[in-house]
C-alpha cells in the first residue's frame, strides 16, 4: 500500500481527510509548506491531498507533479473545478469537496478508491517497464552467445531456442496487452457521457480478442418483470424494435440470466450442449456461438448489469479452447471499472442512447414536483402531458440503417431539450417516442401552443438524410392532454399508475395527429399528413373527445407581420383597463411586438399601457392592438397581437438584452 500525504492548514479539514485516507495506507499530515517539502524530498507518495489554495506554490508544484495521483481539497466546488484546469491533462488530478453532505462523503470515498487503484496500476506498469529493460539486456547477451555457437548447434538446442523466441513473443504480447489495458482504463475514467462509455466497449472486445461483445443493464417493468436490457448487442446499438429479441428475463434458461441471478462469472468453451444456450444466442448473433465469457457488473454487492464476449479468436479463427483465465481476469477487472462509470453517469436513471430520463424516473420526478408544489400551495395552474413520435421513422431506419436511426435519436434528443422550458421534464418513452411534462399551463390551448413550438423546432432543424423522407423533411407528431393536480381529492397522492393512464390519453391524441385511422384503412400515403399537434379534451359531460387545436391558415392571416424573430417565452404582461391593472401572459415576444393570452378581447388599434416583466425588471411600454381573437371556439381566453409604439433607445436595449439572454439559454449545454 502506498504512502499518503495530507497538506492542509485547517485542523478540522486535516482530521476529515485523515479519517478517509488511513484506509489506503500510511498517512503523513503536514500543516505547513516547509514540512511538506521536507517530506516530499525524503520519501515518495502514491497519493497527495493538498488544499487547492496552497497547491499553486512554485516550490511545491514540481514535487506535486512527480506524484502519481493528486487530489485538491476545499469547500467551494467552483474554485476546485477552476483549480483542476491549471494542471496538465496527462496527470491524474481530481478534487474532494469538504462538506457534511452524504453525497459528497460518498464521492470522497469513490475518488480515493479510484486514485488508489490508479496508483497501483501505474506502479505495476513502471515495474514492467524496468523488467522489460532487464529482459531485453538478457536477450541481447543470449543472442550474442547463439551466434558464437551457431555452427555447432544440435537439434535439441534449436528447439530450446525456439522456445526462448516463443517466450520473447509472449512477453511482447503481454507488454502490449498491459498498455492497451491501461489506455482502456484512461478512457473509462475520462468518459463524461453515455456515448463515450459505449464506445469503450469495442476496446474491451479487442483486449480479449473476442468475435463479439454485449453490454446489458438491469431493468424492471410491469410487463416483463426483472430483465436485462442490452445497451450493446453483438457490437451494435439495438433499436427499440429489436429489444424484444435480445432482452434476457431473469428466470429464463439463458447464460446472461444465470449470471444476473447468481452474480457468478461464466466461462464456457463449448456451448453446444449447454441447456442455457437460448434462442437469443442461437438465432440472433452474427456468427454462430461457440464459446462465451460473462462477467457481472456490480454496485457493492448488487448486480446491476453484465458484460459478455463471444468466440475467442486468433488470426480470424475461433479457438475451440475458448477464453483463458487471463481473459477472465481482464473482463472481471474492467467490469468493476464499468460499474463506477455506470454509477457516475447514472445509467439507472437515464436512457443510454439519448441521455434523457427513462420512463420510471420521469414519472417519479413528475410526482415529486406535483407533491412539492402541493405543499407550497402552488396549484393554481394545470399540467400537461405530451407524447411525441417521429413521423415515418421506420422509413428512415429501413433506408439508412439502425445506426443512422440511433444517431438521429441522439440528435433529436438535443433538439427537444432546447425546445422545452427549464421547468419542463422530458424522457425517452421507448423507441422513437418521447414524453413531456409541461408545468404551469392555464388551459389546453396554452399547452397545445407550447407543444406547437416544440413541433416547429423539430420541423425547422436539419437532420441527416431527411430529404429522403416521405415529405422531404424529418418531423414529429404530438398528442397533448391536461392533468390538474388541484382537482385531486384532499390527501390523494399522484401515482405512477395514474400518470401512465394520463400518458395513454396523450398517446390517443398522438394517434389522431399521426392519422392512424387512415393508415389502418390503407389510404394512399400522400393523403396522410402527420406533423401535427392534437389534444385530448375532457368535456363537461365527462365524455372524452379528441380535437385538433392548431391555428388554421385563415387565423394566421390576422396576425401582424414582424420584422424581427419571435421568441417563444412566457412572461407577465400587466395592462391598465378601466382604471385597474389586469394580468396576462406573453406567448411570444420580439423587438417589435408581442402576442399575449388574456381573458378579454381588445378593439383593433387600441393603444394599451403595459408593464412587461423582463427578467427581474418591469418595463413600461405602449402596445397597439393588431388583432384580438378567441384562442379556440370553446376557449375562455383570447390571443392578442401587440405592436410596440414609441420605443425609446433604452427600451430597445432592454428588450434586446432580454431576448439575447433567451438565445444563450436555449443553446446552453445540458
Secondary structure, DSSP 8 states (H G I E B T S, - for coil): ---EEEE-S-HHHHHHHHHHHTTTS-EEEESSHHHHHHHHHHS--SEEEEETTTTT-HHHHHHHHTSSEEEEEES-HHHHHHHHTTS-TTSEEEEEE-SS-HHHHHHHHHHHHHHHHHHHHHHHHHHHHHHHHHHHHHHHHHHHHHHHTGGG--HHHHHHHHHHHHHHHHHHHHHHHHHHHHHHHHHHHH--SHHHHHHHHHHHHHHTTEEEEEEEEEEEETTTEEEEEEEEBTTB---GGGHHHH-EETTSSSHHHHHHHH---EEES--TT-TT--HHHHHHSSS----EEEEEEEETTEEEEEEEEEEEEETTEE-TT---HHHHHHHHHHHHHHHHHHHHHTTTTB-TTT--B-HHHHHHHHHHHHHHHHHTT--SSEEEEEEEEETTHHHHHHHH-HHHHHHHHHHHHHHHHHHS-TT-EEEEEETTEEEEEEEEESSHHHHHHHHHHHHHHHHHS--TTGGGSTTSS--EEEEEEEE-GGGS-TT----HHHHHHHHHHHHHHHHHHTTHHHHHTT--GGG-----EEEEEE-TTS-EEEEE----HHHHTTS---SS--B----EEEEEETTEEEEEEEEEE-SSEEEEEESS---TT-EEEEEEEETTEEEEEEEEEEEEEESSTT-S-EEEEEEEES--HHHHHHHHHHHHHHHHHHHS--
